[in-house]
Amino acid sequence: MTQPAADIAKMPFEAALAELESIVDKLEKGAVALEDSIKLYERGEALKKHCDDLLKNAEMRIEKIALGADGKPKAVTSLDGE
């Protein structure tokens, strides 16, 4: 029915989010047996954590623009020091 949780770590954000949305839709419709609902919920939790981790990583990589005294950008530095 679903991929093993180990595959989640390899998923890009967009794929993980799409699968998570699909799981939420199935659970909201109640069209899944109880045992399958539990498995879907567990996978959804793992997908949510993966998406959160990817977003946090992306936020850390966003460039920070340093402004000079005149208010104009004078330098661009990476938040993670790269």
Stockholm file with secondary structure:
# STOCKHOLM 1.0

chainA/1-82         MTQPAADIAKMPFEAALAELESIVDKLEKGAVALEDSIKLYERGEALKKHCDDLLKNAEMRIEKIALGADGKPKAVTSLDGE
#=GR chainA/1-82 SS CCCCGGGGGGCCHHHHHHHHHHHHHHHHHTCSCHHHHHHHHHHHHHHHHHHHHHHHHHHHHSEEEEECTTSSEEEEEETTCC
#=GC SS_cons        CCCCGGGGGGCCHHHHHHHHHHHHHHHHHTCSCHHHHHHHHHHHHHHHHHHHHHHHHHHHHSEEEEECTTSSEEEEEETTCC
//
